[in-house]
Amino acid sequence: MNRSSLRYALGFALVAFIVGAPIAYSRYRQANYRNFRVVEEGKLYRSGQMSLSALKRTIEEYRIKTVISLRYADNEGERPPDWREEEFCKAQGIRYVRIRPREWHDLGEGFIPADQPVRQFLSVMDDKDTYPALIHCFAGMHRTGAFCSIYRMEYQRWSNADAMAELKSLGYANLDKEADVQGYLENYQPRWKRTSP
């Protein structure tokens, strides 16, 4: 191989590395850390279903004390899809809370089923011993995003519009087509507003 060909080959390899390395790292992060984001430093973090090794590193790095899973088994009595994560957390003394999201609109029974898991979530987040916490579903965009919107409105006093704008910007692209979730979040009234004079 002559010098000119060698320079060309090295140049090509360098460009391939410069372009390929960030893409490869991004794919690795997405496959293992699944949309990990900080909601409020030291308090709440969000993600999709992480690999167990990524969860272990996240727990260590962010000192996570509570993991809130929005995943569940399709049939009562079956193992949920993230059961290994639950076993790991319990073995490590990490609080593990499973919240099953419900329908976001009245099914004709005079109440909204989603109110129950929202109250459960608020009860967990009201406990100072919860923090820092990680909340996740499968992808970390829809169920997780909706609960993080409620967190923003309740604890950080964000407006409904701002919380929903963040929700859309972080991947809930079809929110406008899901009138039940959209309506719930648009009409959600945080407790601090309900108790205001």
ABEGO torsion letter per residue (X at the ends): XBAAAAAAAAAAAAAAAAAAAAAAAAAAAAAAAGGBBBABBGABBBBBBBBAAAAAAAAAAAGBABBBBABBBABBGBBBAAAAAAAAAAAAGBBBBBBBBBBABBAGAGBBAAAAAAAAAAAAAABAAAOBBBBBBAAGAAAAAAAAAAAAAAAAGBBAAAAAAAAAAAGBAAAAABAAAAAAAAABBBAAAAABX
